[in-house]
Amino acid sequence: MELKNYSLAANPSWLAQLLKWVNLRPEEGERTWMMFAFYTTVSVGLRWAEDSTVALFLDEYGAGPLPWMYIASAVMGMALVFVYSWLQKIFPLRWVVVAIAPCMVVPLILLVLLRWGIHLSYFSVIVVFLLRLWVDSLYVVNDLNTSIVANQLFNIREIKRTYPLISSGLLVADVISGFSLPWLLEFAKLNRVIMIACGVIMIGSAILCYLSYQYRSSFPEAPQRLIPQEQASRHRRIQAPLKRYTLQLFAFVGLLQIIGLLVDFQYLQELKINLGDRELAGFLGIFGGIVGLCELGTQWFVSSRLIERFGVFFTAALLPVAVGFVVPGMIVVLYLLPGIKSLAFFWGLVGLKFFDELLRYTFVISSGPLLYQPIPERIRSRMQALSGGTAEAIATGSAGIIIVITLFVCGLFVPATMQKWVFIGETMVVAVACLKVVWLLRSRYVDLLVLSADRGELSASNVGLRAFKQGVVKALEEKGNTADKHSCIELLAQIDPQGAADVLSPILFKLTPDLQRHSLEVMLGADANPTHVSEVKWLLERHPDNVNPEVFALALRYVWLADPNPNLSQLEEYLNQRHHSLTRATAAALLLRQGTPIQKVAATKTLRRMLTHKQERERVNGVKALREVVYLQALRIHIPNLLQDESLRVRCAVLEMIAATRMEEYYSSLLTALYYKSTRATAMRALIKMENEALDMLLQLATNAHKPEVLRMYAWRTIGQISTTEAVETLWLQLESSWGATRYHILRSLLKIQKQSEITNLVDRFQHSRVESLIDQELRFLGEIYAAYIDLRPQLNLDNSQTNSRALIVADLLQRALAEMEWDIRERLLLLLKLLYSPDKMQAAAFNLRSESMVNLARGLEILEHTVNLPRKSLLLNLLDKRSHQEKLHDLLEAEFTEYQPLSASERLRKMLTLGTFLSDWCLACCFHFAQVNRIRLTINEILMALRHPTGFVREAAIAYLSVVSHRVLLELLPKLQKDSHPLVAAQIQELIKKSAIKINK
């Protein structure tokens, strides 16, 4: 959902200040005010209708039948909710939300007309009951309708700010209707008031119709039943957690409703005892007005900020805590005071109702739609209708049954003076259950958000080893995708390398040649075991033509390495030319390892012929065999030629052999191979196998600023895949002293180690504080970037349009370079957080934060809010959100991460250049180009730093700056700069020399 109607953002003066007061952003303003107007108008009409029908009901029936009203209301509410959900399958959602209110009003008008037209006492009694029942149903449908529309119009982060204001429409309605109803009753009877209320509801429906038309792109165009089945299949994997979450949400809504009805019953019972009919209607109006004013202030200025600060579950728990414990405690205290004991219950229940309404219609109603946001958008509105509406209806009926049973039991066994305490106790019990459900919801909320984001990771630590091995055997034996079977073998090797042979050897004869080869490689990786020789020997007993040569060679090696007393004469027979080259090479390597001197001579001759053979296959297989040779002896002289071999396969095989045999004199060849794409993967695998032995030379390469960026990146990646303790310590030491792209590569390497080793928490307490200090460092530099954004904005110069045009282009390039650095810092912050918190949750958050969709961005921020527990969490969320640079800089200033004083462009640029090591190469070059076009004087040290910079285009920018600002100094430096290795700089120097020569000749 993308909303682009930002007309309210055009007036930044008083409106911007107003939006700031109520914690709104400009792009949210129009949608919020229209929703507020709709909800307020409809709620005024509903409030007049409710108070009028309550007065009619109590006049006809009294408070006694209220439980039966609750039960009937529950049945009616459930029926309407199912109808509402069914309509979403038949019609587009926008049609349903617009048409539901007018359709509900028509029966209410008919009931009033019937009461007017038919003057029969018993019929009047029935109509009053139906009126009260239908108004209750209208409330259920209207609240459900409003929250569904809000969830369509706003994303998960916007709702935290906007819905408290929208829901305050009910509070404004309480104030308006509460204070206007006594005045309205002076001029109209209750029936006429209900008709006026119906007209007001229709006006509110018209506002909703206009709103839904203006933002029709936010609503699905097709009914839910017409959504393609393949789209529904994407959510199958979250069905189980979604079902649990929905049931808990159902329980939460239902328990809150039961609390409200228990309080409402006790409250109305006390009013009926202490007040007359007209006094009761007036008291309800005045009470509603006072409560509405308190709720309004809380909702406008407190609610959204409290939800953003403490989270949705803290605010959702406030009502059961207050109504279940705090207020009942106050009632007990009032009851124990002798002077006001007679009125303790009346005013205590008035206070209980006050806090119930205050918290219900501020914090709880604001939190409600948020709890449905983890549910996938495709099914959210229907789930909201079924869960929310049905829960309230069932809870209403359950509350009625509870009250009826309580009254019956109390009438038999409990004295009349103690019956009130029974209801208080029941309210406390329900409140405890509600708090338990809130706790369960909190644990499911983020998990469902992550799953809904379609980002999860398999963790080997969560795999049951025995069940997994059985699954591997089943997967390998059955028909299926070969790639999946290879993945099973690879995962088995990672999870249980020593026990892999126990699983793979018994089923070798059932596998395809490719899978046999992979299985034997895994088995050899864990050392040959005599226990499995019989299964492997079966491959050697078959005719060589019926066995894949690679499989035969691997089986040959496994059998002879596993046998403590091998028959070397039999092995010598495999040196014959009639055998496949891979078989001959393997036999020769084994004989060089275990054979007699004569056998070793024969094996050496065989390998020499293969290494110098004209056929590529012979050379490749000969080099592969050298990996298993302990002493290369006379064969070393062939390695230089093989490294220059015309065949890529041969060169790659040599690289693997160098690492396997630890030939130190050729280690430089491994590093050189990282330069080239064709040999890079092989060189990385070879260096990784060398583990700590390759660490020092990789570190020297990775920290050499004069080496190409891509080469240093792959050096860090290789270190990250070594995953030894020494490699991890090296990465941590380098992390604190590095910056920019280097820090990014190190973080990726650390996370790679974390993933490979299945360490759930890579950092201990000491390293946790180090990561926090790195986050603080990134935030401080972010403040410098935002300050540069503001002070180095393009300035229009009317004096010289040509110069101005070039200056604007350069300034725009500098702004883009700053934007790229800001993006890089965001990425590093997410990687740092991934070190501290659950990788799957952070992966889901990062995936959503990189999206251009505001809905996905909001989901990512919500995952972070419920995952991160750092002291600067709120600041991080604000900085990762899409907000202006001024707002983000203001947040950093408030958090004391930076200091800002407006500076001129020259002063700001000089300050940026003092942070030269932190700037990206492109940003540094843009700074010099900016200084050049704006004729800004820089210091000698800053210029020399750029002239010595390892990146060519930075040196080119510094030379271009000197050519304009200080041509004399440039002439002195030109002879020294002629030897620059970068072609761009060399060409630039030659051009400047020519220009200088021309000027001298003139």
N, C-alpha and C positions, 0 to 999 in steps of 0.2 A: 504494500500500500504506500503510494507516494502522493503527498498532498502539496500542491503548489500554489494555492490561493493565499497569498500573503498580503492582501490589501491593507490590513491593519498595520503592517510594519512600516507603511509609508509615513506615518506621523510619529516622529521619534520624541516629541516633547512631553506633553502631559500624559498622553496615552502610554508611552514607554514607562513613565514613572508609576502609573497606575498598575501596569502589568507587573512591574517589579515588586510593588507592595503585595500583590496577591500571588507572587512566585510563578508568574507565567512568562513565556517567551513570545516575541512578536508573531512568529509563524503559527502559534497555537491560539492566538487571540480570537479570531473570527469564529472558528469552530466552537471554541469554549463559550463565547457569549451567546451564540445561537442555541447551543444545547442548554445553557442556563435559562434562557428565555422560554424555551419549550418546556423544560421540566418545572420551572416556577409556575407557569400559567396552568399547566395540567394539575399540578399539586394544589394550587389555590382552589380549583374546582373540586378536586377530590376531598380536600379538607372540609370545605363547606358541606359537601354531601355526607361525609363521615360523621361530623359533629351533629348534623341534623338527624341522620338515621339513628345515631346512638341515643339521642334524646327521645326520638319516637319509640325506639326499642325498649329503653328503660321505663318509659311511661307505660308501655303496654305490658311488659313482662317483668320488669325489675332485674336484679343482677343474678337471680337464681338460674335462669336458663342459659346463661352465658357459656357454660361448658358445652352445651348442645349446639350452640351457635359455632363454637370453635370446631366441633366435629363436622358439622355441615359445611362450614367454610373450607375445611381440609378436603372434603370430597369434591366440592365445587372447584377449588383451586387446582387439584390434580387433574380434573377433567379439562379445565381450560389450558393447563400447561401442555398436556398431550395434544390438544387441538392446535396450540401454538406451534409445537414441534412438528406436527403433521403438515401444517401449512407451509413450513419451510421446505418440505419435500416437493410441494406442488407448485409454489410460486417463488420467484426470486425474493431474497431476504428484504430488499428495500420496499417491495410492495407490502410485505407482511407487517413490517414495523410501522409503516405509515397508516395502514388500514385498520390495525387492531384496536386503536382507541375509539374511533367513530363506531366501529361495530359493537364495542362494549357499551357505549353510551346509549345506543338505541333501545336496548331492553330496559335500561334504567328509566328512560323517558316514558316508555310504555307502562311500566309499573306505577309511576306517579300518576299518569293519566287514568289508569284503572282505579287507583285509590280515590281520585277525585270523582270519577264517574259513577262508581258503584258504592252505594251507601248501606252496606251490610256489615255488621259488627264483626262477625267471624271472618268474613273476607278481608276486612281491613287488617285484622290481626295477622293473617297469612301474608298480605302484601308488605306489612311492616317488616316481618321476618325476612322475606325475600329481598326487600330493599337493603336491609343491613348486610345480608349475605352477599348481594351483588356488588356493593361498594367495597367490601373486603376483597372480593375477587378482582375488582378493578385495580386496587392497590398492588396486588401480586403481579398482575400483568403489566402495569405501568412501570414498576420498579425493574422487572425483568427486561422489558422493552428498552428502558433507558440504559441499563448496563450493557446490553447487547449492542446498541447503537454506539455507545462510547467505545467499546472494544473494537468496533470496526473503524471508527474515526481516528483513534489514537493508538500509538504503540505502547509498549510496556513501561517505558520511562515517562512518556508524556502523561499517561494516566495518573501517575503519582502527583503531578502538578495540577492537572486539569480537573480530574474527577472530584476532588474535594470542593472545588468551586462549583462544578456542575451540580453535585448533590446538595450544595447549599441552597439550590432552588427550592427544595422542600422546606428548608428552614425559613427562607424568605416568605414562602407560602404560609408557614405557621404564623409568622408575624402579621402578615397582611390579613389572612383569614381569621386569625385569633382576635385581633383588635377590631376587625370590620364586622364579624358575625353578630355580636350584640347589637351594633347599630343597624345591621341588615334585618335583624329580627324585629326591630321596631316598626318596620315598614312592610314586612312580608312574613307570611306564615312559613312553617317548615317545608311544606310541599313546594311552595313557590321558590324557596331558597334552593332546593334540589334541582329544579328546572334551570335556574340561573347558573348553578354549578355545571350542569351539562353543557350549556352554551360556552362557558369558559374553557372546558375541556376540549371542545371542538376547535376553539381558537388556537390552543396549544398544539393540536394535531396538525393544523395548517402550517405552523412554524416548522414542525418536524418534516412535513412534506417538502417545504422549500429547502430546508437544510440537506435532506437526503438527495434532492435533485442537484444542488450545488456541488456536493461531494459524492456523486453517484459512482465515481471510480473506486471508492472505498468499499463498495458492496459487491459481492459476487453477482454476476449477471445471470447465472443459471441456477435453477433450484438444485438442492443438494443431491437429489436422485439422478440428475443429469451429469454429475461430475464423473469423468472417466474412471473406470475401475482401476487402471494402472496407477492413477494418482493415489487412490486409496491404499494400494498395496505398499506404498512407500512407508506407511505408518504402522505396518503390521508388527514390526519389531518392538514398538513401544506400547502395544496393546495391554500387556500385563501390568507394567508400572502405571500406565494411564488409568486402568481400571481401579487399581488400588488408590491412586490419588483422587479419582473422582468419588469413590466411596467415602474417603476421609473428608473430602470437601462437602459431600452430601451430609455427613454427620455433623460437621461444623455448622453449616447453615441451619440444619434442623435443631441442634441444641441451642443455638442463639435464639431461634424462634420460640422454643419452649420456655427459655428464660424470660423472654419478652412477654409471653402470654401469662405466665405465672405471676409476673409483676403486675401486668395489666388487670388480671382478675382481682388480685388483692386491692389494688388501687381503686378500681371502680366499685368494689364492694364497700370500701370505706367511704367513698363519695356518696353512695346511695344511702348509707346509714346516717351521714352527717349533713346532707344537703337535700333541698327540694328539687323538683324537676327543672324549673326555669333557672334556679340558682345553679343547678348542676351544669346546664348548657353554658351559662355565662362563665362559670368557673373554668370549664374546659377551654373556653375561648381565651380567657385571660392567662391561664396556665400555659396554654400553647403559645401565646404571644411572648411570654417571659422566657420560656424555654427556647423558643425560636431565636430571640435576640442573643442569648448566650451561645446557642449552637452556631449562629451566624458568625459571630466574632471568632469563635474557635475554628470554624471551617475556613474562613477567609484568610486568617493570619497565622494559624497554628498548625492545622491538620497536615497540609502538604509538606511543610517544613519538617514536622515530626516524622512523617512517613519516610522522607528522604534521609533524615538523619539516623533514625533507629530501625527502619525497615518495617515491612508490612506486618510481620508476625508479632512484633512488639505492640503495635497499635491494635491489632486484632485481639490481643490478650487483655487489653485494658478493661473491656466491658465485663467479662466473667470475673476478673479480679475485683473490680469495684462493686458490682452488684452482688457477687457471691460472698464477699468477705468484708470489704470496707464498710459499706452502708449497713448491712445487718449488724455489724459490731456497733455502729452508731445508734441503731434502734435499741439495742440492748442497754447501752449507756443511758439513753433518754428514758427508757422504761424503769430504770433503777432510781431515777431522780424523783423524789416524792412530789414536788410541785407540779410537774407536767406529766405525771404518769398517765392521766386520763386521756391526754391528747398525744401520747408518745407514738402510738401506732398510726394515728391519722397523719401526723406530720412526718413520721418516719417513712411511711409508704409514699407520701408525696415526694419526699427526698429520694426514695428508691426509684420512683417513676422518673424523677427529674434526671438522675444520673444515667438511668437506662436509656432514656431518649437522647440525652446529650451525647453519650458515647456511641450509641447505635447509629445516630444520624450524622455523626462527624467521622470518627475514626473507622468504625466498622463499615459503614456504607462506602467510605472512600477506599477501603482496602479490598472490598468485595470483588470488583472487576479485575483487580491485579491478580487475584488467586486463580483466575481462569486463563491468564496469559500463557502459562506453559503448555496449555493444550493446543495442538496444531490448529492453525487458522481455519482449515477446511471444515473441521467438525466442532469448532469452539462454540458457535452460537447455539447449535442444537444441544451440545453438552450443557451449556449454561442454562438453557431452558429446562431440560430434563432434570439436571442436578439441583439448580437453584430453586426453580419453581416447584418441582415435586417435593423437594426437601421441606420447603416452607409449608406446603399443603399437608404432607404427612405429619410434620411436627405440630401443626395446628390441631389436627385430629388427635394426635397422641397427647397433647397438652389438655385437650378437652376430656379425654378418657382419664388422664391422671387426676384432674380436678374432680371429676364425678366420683371416682373410686375413693379419693381422699375424703371428700365430703361424706360419703356413705360410711367409710370406716370410722372417721372422726365422730360421726353422729352416734355410732354404737359404743365406741370405746374411749373417746377423748373428751374431756370436759370442754365446754364452749369457750372458756377463757384461754385454753391452750391450743385451740384449732389454728389460730393465726400463726403460732410458732411452728406448726407442722409445715405450713406452706413456705415459711422462711427456710426451714431445714431442707425441703425439697429443692428450693432455688439454689442453695449452696451446693447440694450434691450434683445438680446438673451443671453448675459452674465449674466444678472440679473436672467433670467429664469433658467439658468444652476445652479446658486448658490442656488436657491430655491430647485431645485431637489436634489442637494448634501445634503442639510439640511434634506430633507425627507428620503433620503437613509440612512443617519447616524442613524436616529431613528429606522429604520427597520432592520439594519444590525445585531445587537446583538440579537434581538428578533428571527430572523430567524436562527441564529447560535444555539440558545438555543433549538428551536423547532427541528432543524435538528439533535441535539444530543439526541433526544428521551427522554428528561427529562423535564417534566413540572409538576406543582402542582396545584391542585384545591384550590382556595382560597374562603372561605365563604363570604369574604367581596365583592367579585365580583359577587355573586349570587343575582339575583332579587328575593326578598322574596315572593312576590305574585305569580310570575310565577313559582317559585320553589315549593311552596305549591301545586299549581295546578298539577305540574309534579309529585309530590309525590303521590297524590290521584290517578292520572291516572296510575302510575306505580304499585301501590298496588292493584288496581281493575283489571288490565289486567293480563293475563297469562304471566308467566315469571319465571326467576330464583329466588328461595326463598332467597338465599344469597344476591342478589341484592336488594330485598325488605327490608331485615333487614338493609342493608347499608343505604337505603333511610330513614328509621325510625331513625337510629342513627344520620345521618346528620341533619335531621330535629330537633332532640333533642339538637344538638349542636348549630344550627343557631338560633332557636327560641323556647327555652324550655317552655316558658309560653304559647305560642300560639299553641304548638303541640297538645294539647287536642282538640282544635277547629277543627283540621284537622282529627285526628284519631278517635275520638268518633263516628262521624256519619257513619263511614264505618266499625266499629267493627264487625257487623254481617256478613260482606262479607269476612272477613279474615279467614285464617286457624288458628287453635289453637295456633301454635307456634308464628304467627304474632300477634294474640290477646294478648298473654302473654307479648310479647315485647312492644306492644303498651300500655298496662295497666301499665307496669313498668315505662315507660316514663311519662305517665300521673300522676302517683303517685309521681314521682320525682319532679313535679312542684306543689305538694299539690292538694288534692282532691277538686274539684269545684262542688257545687250543680247544676250548669248549665248542667252538663253532666251526672247527676245521672240517668236520664231516659234511655239514651242509654246504660249505663253500667248495669242497673238493668235488662235489657232484658236477660242478661246472667244468672242471678240468677233465673229468672222465668221459665227457661227451666229445664227439669229433670236432676238431677246431673249426671246420667249415660251418658247423651248426651253432657256434657261439660267437657273439660279437667280439672282435679283437680287443677292444678296450676292456670289456668284461673279463675276457680270458686272462689278460695281463694283470688286472687287479686281483683276480682270484689266485693267480700264480703267486703274486707277491704276498697275499694274505696267508696262504698255506705255508710257504717257506719261512716267513717271518714268525709264524705261530709255532712251527715245529721246532722243538729244542735240539733235535738231531736230524737235520735235513739230509736227504740223499742228493749230494751235489753232482754226482755223475749223471743222474737223471736230469738235473737242471741244465747240465752242460749240453745235453742233446738239443735243447731249445735254441742253441746258437746257430743251428743249421739254417741255411738260406731259404729252405722251403717253408719255414715258419714266417708268420707275419712280422713286419719290422717292429711293432710294438712289443710282441712276445720276445723277440730277440733282444731288444733293448732292456726289457725288464729282467730277463735271465742274466744278461751281462752285468747289470747293476747289482743284482743279488750275489753274483760270483765275486765281484770286486769287494763286496762287503764280507763274504763268508768263505770264499774259495781258497784253494791252495795257490802258491805262486804261479804254477803253470796255468791253472785255470784263470787266474787274474790276467796273465799275458794274453790268453785267448780272448777274454772278455774285452780287454783294452783294444785289441786289433778290431774286434767286431764294432765297438763304439766309434773308433777312428774312421772306419769305412763309412759308417752311417753319418757322422758329422760332416764329412767331406763329399757326401753323395750328391749327385745332380738332382735327384728327386726331392722335392720339398718335404714330402711325408717322411722320408728316411731321416732327414736332418731334424725335423720336429720331434720325432720319436726318440732319436738319439739324445737330444738335449733334455727331453723329459726324463730319460733314464738317469741322467747325471744328477738329478735332484736327490736321488736315493744313494748316491755314491759318497762314501765317507771321505776318501782321499782321491782327488782328481788326477794327481800325479802327472803323467805325460799329456793328458788331455787338455790341460790348461792353455796350451799354446793356440788352441783353436777358438777360444772364447772371443778375442778381439775381432776376428773375422765374422764370427756368428753375430756379434752385436751390430755389425754393418751389413748383415745379410739382406738381400733384396726382398725376402719374404717377411711379412709382418708377423705371421704365426711363429716363425723361427725366433725373431727378435723378442717377442713376448715370452716365449718359452725360456729364452736365456735369462730374461729378467727374473722370472720365477725361480730359476735354478740358482742365480746369484744369491737371492734371499734365503733359499733353502739350505745352501751350503755355506752361508756366511762368508762370502769372498769379499773381504774388506776393500781390496784394491779396486773393485768394480762398483762400490756403493754409489759413487758419483753418477754412474750410468742410471741407477734407479731414480735419483733426483732429476737427472736430465729428462728421463722418460715422462716425468710429470708435466713437462712443457707441452707435450704433443697429445692431442686428443686420441690418436690411434693407440698409444701405449699407456695412457694415463690410468685407466682402470686396472690394468695388469700391474703397473708399478705400485699403485695404492694397495692392492691385495698383497703384494710381495712385502712391502714395508710394514704392513699391519702384522703379518706373520712373524716379522723380526721383533716385534714388541719393543721392549726397552732399549734394545740395541740401536734401533732407528730413531730414538727419541731426540737425541742431541742434534743430529744433522737435520732432522725435520724442524726443530725449534729454531735453528740458525736460519734456515730458509724462510720460515714463517715470519720471523721478526726482521728480516732484511727489507727495509723500505724501498730499496732500489730494484727489487725483483718485481715482476708483473703481479698485479692484484690477483689475477686468477690463479697464479702459481701459489701465492701465499694462502689463498683460500683453500686450495686442495691440500696444502701442507697441514693446515689446522684441522681439516676434515679427517685427514689420515691419523693425526694424533688422537682425535676424538674417538676413532674406531679401534685404537689400540686397547683402551679400557683397562689398563693396569693401574695399580695404586700410584705408581710414579707418574704416569701420564695425567691422572686426575690432579695430583698435587701441582704438576707443572702448569696445567691449565688454570688452576685457581690462582697461582702466583702471577701469571701473566694477565689475568682478568683485571686485576686492580690497577695495573700499570698501563693498560692499553686503553684505546679510545676509538670511537667511530666504527669503521668496517671491521677492524681487527677484533674489537670487543664483540661485535655481532658474531663473527666466525667462531670465537672462543665459546660463546654462550651456546651456539648450535652444537659445538663439539661436546660440551658438558652434558647437554640434554641427550645427545646421542649415546653417551656412556650410560646415562640414567635409564634410557629405554632398553639398552642391550642388557644391562645388569639387573633389570627389574627392581631397582632400588626405589622404594616408594617415597623416600625422603633423602635426597642426595646431600643435603646440607645439615650439619649439626648446629647447635646453638651458636657457636662462635661464627661459623660461616653464615648463619642466618643474619647475624648483625652485619656481616660484611656485605651481604646482598642488599640489606636495607640501606647501608651507606652508599652503595653504588646507585640505588634508586634515587636517593637524595641528590647525588652528584648529577644524575641525568636531569632531575627536575630543576636544579640550579641553572644548568646550561640552557634548559628550555626557556627559562626566564630571559636569558640574554637574547635568544632567538626572537621571542615576542617583542622585546624592546627594539630590536633591529627592524622587525617588521614595521613597527609604527614610525620610527624615526627615519628610516630609509625608504619611505614610500615615494613613488615617482612624483616629482614636483614639476608643474608646468612653467616653462620659462618663455615669456612672450617676446623677449628681445631678439632671439635668434632661433627661428623655426627649424633650421637644418640641424643646428647643434642640439636643440631641444628634442628633436625626433630621435637622434642617436642616444641621447641621455635617457629618454624614456624606455628605449629598447633595452639598454644596459641595466637600468633600474628594475625593469620587469624580469630580466634574467636573474638578477640578484634575489628578487622576491621568490622566484621559483626555486632557486638554490636553497634559500632558507626553508621553503616549504618541504623540499626533499629531506633536509636535515631534521625537520620536525617529524616527518614520517619515519625516518630512521630511528629517532629516539623513541617514538611510540612502539616500534617493533622491538627495540632492545628492552624497553620496560616490560613488554609482554613476555619476553624470554626470561627476564629476571624473575618475574612472578611465577613462571612455569617451574623454576627451580624450587620455589617455596611451597607450591600448592599442587593439587591433583593435576597431572598432565592432561587427562582427558577433558576435565572441566576447562582448563586454561586453553586447550586446543579448540574447544567449541567456542569459547569467548573470543579468541583471536580470529577465528574464521568469520564470526559475525561482525566483529569490529572492522574488518577489512572490507566489508560490503558497502556498496553505495546506497543500499536500501536503509531507510530510517528505521524500519521495523526490525531488520536484522541487527542494526547498530544498537538499538534499545535492548534487544535480547542479550547481546554480548555484555552490555553494561550491567544488566540485571544479574547475569551469571557471576560477574566479577564482584558485585555488591554482596552476594551471599556466599562468596568463596574467600575473598581477601579479608584479613583481619588486621591489616597494618594501621598504625595511627593516622597515616595520611591517606586513608582509603577514599574519603570524600573528595580530596583534592585530585587524586588519580582519576576518579570517575569523571570529574568535571573537565579535566584536561583531555581525556580520551573521547569525550563527547564532541559533537559538532557545534562549537560555539565560536564567537568572534575572538580574535587575538587580544583585544582589549579586555574582554571578560576573563580570559585565561590568565593574562598578566595580573589582573586584579586579584584573582584567587591565589596566585603565587606570592603576591605582595602581602596579602592577609595572612598567609601561612608562614611568612618571613623566610621564604626560600630565595628571594632576590630583592634587590633594591632598584628603584627606577626613578630617574629624573629625566625629563625631556631634554634631549641633546640635539645639537645641530647635526646635519648629515656627516660632516667631516669628523666631529668629535665621536659620534657613534661608530663610524667606520674605523677610526683608530682604536677604539676600545675593542671592537670585534677582532682586529688584527692581533691584539695582545693575547687573544685566545686561539692563536694560529694552530696549535696542535690539536685543538678540539674541532676545528672547522674541516669540512670535507674539502677534497682537492678542488672540486668544481666551484664551491662557494668561495674558496680563497682566490681562485682565478677571477671570479666575478667581482670580488672586492677590489682587485687591482684595476680591472676594467672600469669599475664605477669611479675609482679615484682618478683614473685617467681622463674620463669625459667631464668630470666635475672639477678637475685641476686641484685635487686635494693633496696637500703636502704630507708625505709619509717619512718616517725615520729611516736612517741608513740600515739599522738592524733589521727592520721589517723588509726592506728591499733585498738585502743580502740573503735573508732567510728564504725568500721566494726564489731568488736566483739559484740557490743550492737545492731547491726542492727536487725530490726524485721524479715528480710527475712533469712531463714535458709541457703540457698546456699551462701549468702554473708558471714555469719559467718563461714561456712565451708571453703571458700576461704581464709579468714583471718587466720584461724587456720592452714591450709596447708602452707600458707606463713611463719608463725612463726615456723613451724616444720622444715623448711629448713634454714631460715635466722637467727633465734634466738631461738634455742632449749631450752636454759636455761630459758628464759622468759616464754616459753610455759609450762615448767615443773612447774613453780610457779603458772600458771593460771589453770592448769588441774583440780585441786580439785574444783575450782569455776565453771568450765565449765561442770562438770559431770551432772548437773541438767538440761541441755538444753532440751527443750520440743520437738525439731525437731528430728525425728528419724535418719536423715542423719548425723546430727551433733553428736548425741549421739553415733552412731556406730563409727564415726570417733574418738571420744574421747576415747572410750573403746579400740580401736585398738592402739592408741598412748600410752595409759597407759600400755597395754601389752608389747609393744615394749620397753618402758622405763624400765619396770620391768625386762625384759630379759637382757637389757644392764647392769642394776645395778647388777643382779646376776652374770653376766660374770665378 
